[in-house]
Amino acid sequence: MRRTLSFAFVLLLAGPALAQQQRPATCSRDLFQNEAGFRLQQTKLAQVASADQATQCRAYREHVGYLQKSRTIFATCQSGGERARNVAEMDSELVNYRALIANRCGGR
C-alpha cells in the first residue's frame, strides 16, 4: 500500500512535466529565421503588387507555403497564449490567401 501511494505521488508530481511537449533544440533558431522570413515575404508581396497576374499568383502560392511552415514552427516552438494567437493568425492568413488564389488565380 505504501509503495502504491509513493508511486501515485511521484506520478502526480511528474504529471505536468510529462504533459509538456518536448520542443526541438532548434526552436530559438527556427523562430528567429521565421521572423526574418516574414520580413522577406512582406517585401516579395510588395514587389509583385503591380506585377502581372501570373507573377502575383506565384508569389501568393509561395506565401501560402511560408505560412504553412510558419504555423508549424509556432505550433511546435511556442506555448500558451502566444502559441494560440500565432497559430490562429497563421490559420486566418492561410484561409485568406487560399481564397485570394482561388479568386484571382483560378484555384491553380
C-alpha positions in Angstrom: 0.0 0.0 0.0 2.8 2.4 0.9 4.6 1.7 -2.4 1.4 2.4 -4.3 0.9 5.7 -2.6 4.5 6.7 -3.2 4.2 5.8 -6.9 1.0 7.8 -7.2 2.6 10.8 -5.5 5.6 10.6 -8.0 3.1 10.4 -10.9 1.2 13.4 -9.5 4.4 15.5 -9.4 5.6 14.3 -12.7 2.2 14.8 -14.5 2.8 18.4 -15.7 6.3 17.6 -16.9 5.1 14.5 -18.8 2.2 16.5 -20.3 4.6 19.3 -21.6 5.5 19.0 -25.2 9.2 18.4 -25.9 10.4 21.2 -28.1 13.2 20.7 -30.6 16.6 22.2 -29.7 16.4 24.3 -32.9 13.3 26.3 -31.8 15.2 29.5 -31.0 16.9 29.4 -34.4 13.6 28.4 -36.1 11.7 31.3 -34.5 14.4 33.8 -35.4 14.5 32.6 -39.0 10.8 32.6 -39.2 10.7 36.3 -38.2 13.3 37.1 -40.9 11.3 35.0 -43.4 8.2 37.1 -42.5 10.0 40.3 -43.5 11.3 38.7 -46.7 7.7 37.6 -47.6 6.3 41.0 -47.0 9.0 42.5 -49.3 8.2 39.9 -52.0 4.5 40.6 -51.8 5.0 44.3 -52.0 7.3 43.9 -55.1 4.6 42.0 -57.0 1.8 44.3 -56.2 1.8 45.8 -59.6 3.1 42.7 -61.5 1.2 40.6 -63.9 -1.3 38.1 -62.6 0.9 35.0 -63.2 3.7 36.6 -61.2 1.3 37.6 -58.4 -0.2 34.1 -58.3 3.3 32.5 -57.9 4.1 34.9 -55.1 0.8 34.1 -53.3 1.4 30.4 -53.6 4.9 30.8 -52.2 3.4 32.8 -49.4 1.0 30.1 -48.6 4.0 27.7 -48.3 5.7 30.1 -45.9 2.5 30.5 -43.8 2.2 26.7 -43.5 5.8 26.4 -42.4 5.4 29.3 -40.0 2.3 27.8 -38.5 4.2 24.6 -37.8 7.1 26.5 -36.2 4.7 28.4 -33.9 2.8 25.2 -33.0 6.0 23.3 -32.2 8.1 26.0 -30.5 5.6 28.2 -28.6 3.1 27.5 -25.8 0.2 29.1 -24.1 -1.5 32.2 -25.3 1.4 33.2 -27.6 1.2 29.9 -29.4 -2.6 30.1 -29.7 -2.5 33.7 -31.1 0.2 33.0 -33.6 -1.3 29.7 -34.8 -4.7 31.3 -35.1 -3.2 34.2 -37.1 -1.5 31.8 -39.5 -4.7 29.8 -39.9 -6.6 33.0 -40.7 -3.9 34.2 -43.2 -3.9 30.7 -44.9 -7.7 31.0 -45.4 -7.3 34.5 -46.8 -4.5 33.7 -49.2 -6.2 30.4 -50.4 -9.3 32.4 -51.1 -7.3 35.0 -53.0 -5.6 32.3 -55.0 -9.0 30.7 -55.8 -10.5 34.0 -56.9 -7.6 35.5 -58.8 -5.6 32.5 -59.9 -8.4 30.2 -60.9 -7.6 27.9 -57.9 -4.4 26.7 -59.6 
